[in-house]
Amino acid sequence: MRYTLSAEPVATRLCWCRDCQYWALGNAAVNIMVPRAAVEVTGTPRRFESVADSGNRMTRSFCGECGTQLFSASSGNLEYMVVRVGTLDDASGIRPTMAIWTGSAPPWAHIDPALQAFPRQPG
């Protein structure tokens, strides 16, 4: 399974929501937001649907062969989707600019004071 992006990210964030902590094995997930129309997927990812702490319906996509988390899409934001930075072929130019859901971060978490921080989902 492969995907290509035809647009630059509109946001790069560290997400401390409990779901992302589970998928990032206890840490924050590093994500970029891109327009949904800019993501072209070759192959068919598996999907898991749930309701997030925000109350939005989330569809999370992962590789059916290896289980790698790939994307998230929210019913509350139909224009954009989230791509896991660890799945990019070259993530060397990615720099987070914000930390979200910091209110869910464990007490030992380091939240970089140089980043914009939001205790929940930013508006």
N, C-alpha and C positions, 0 to 999 in steps of 0.2 A: 504494500500500500504506500502511495506517495501523495503529496499535495504540493501545489504551487500557490504562491501569493502574488497578485498583480498590483498591490498597493502597499504603501508604507503603513506601519502601525499608527493609529491615532492616539494610542496610550500604551504605556509599558508599566506594569504594576506588579507588586508583590501582594498576594492575597492571603490573608490569615483567617479566612472563614474556616469553619470546622471541616467542611467537605474538602477544601483544598489541602488542609493539614493532613487529612487521611491519605490523600493521593500523593502528597509530597513527603510522606513518611514522618510527619511531625513538624515539618518546617512550613514556611510560606511557599506557595506555588508562584513561579515567575511566569507571567502571562503578557501577551500583547493583544490589543484589540484591533481588529481589522474589519473593513466593510465585508459583510457576508458575500456580496457579489464578487469580491476579490479572491475568494478561496475556491480553487479547483481541485477536486479530489479524484485520484485514480484508484479505483477499488471501492469497496463498500465497507465503511467502518461499522463496528457494532455500536449500539447505543444503550445508554442507561438514563432513564428519566426519573426525576424526583422533584420535590418542592424544596427550594432553598430557604435559608433563614429570612431572606427578603420577602418571602411569600410567592416569588415568581416560580414558574415551572421551568426547570432546567433540563436540557438534553445534553448529556456528556457523551462524546464519541471517543472510541478507543480502537486500537488495532485488534482485530479478531484473532490474529496469529500470535502476537507476542504480548498483548495486553497493555501496550503503551498508551497512556492518556494523550489524546490529540487536541480535542476542541471542547468548548462549552458554548451553548447558545441559550439565551434567556428569553422567556415569553415577554419579559418587561423591556426588552431592547431588540427589536426585530431588524434593525439596520446593521448591527455589528455582531461579531462573534469573537470568542476568546480562543487564542492558539497558545498551547504550552511551548514556552521558549526552548525547553530541552529537546523538542522535536525538530527544531530548525537545523538545516545542514551547517549553517554558519551563524552562530549567535554572538559572535565577538563584538558586533556593533550595538548590541542591545544594552541599554542602561535604564533600569527602573527609575521612574520619576515620582511614583507615589506608592504608599502602602495602604491597602484597604482592609476593612474588617479587623483593625488592630485591637478592637475591644474583645475579640475572640482569641488573641494571641496568648500563649502561655506566659507565665511570669518571667521565664528565662529568656524570652525572645528579645533579640536586638532589633529595634526599630531605628533605622538610620535617621537621625534628626535633620539631615539635609533633605529628606523626602517629605513631600506633602503626605500627611497621615489622616486617615478617616476611620473613626471607630466602627462604622458600618459601611454600607454601599454609598458612594458619593452620588449626588443628584445629577 
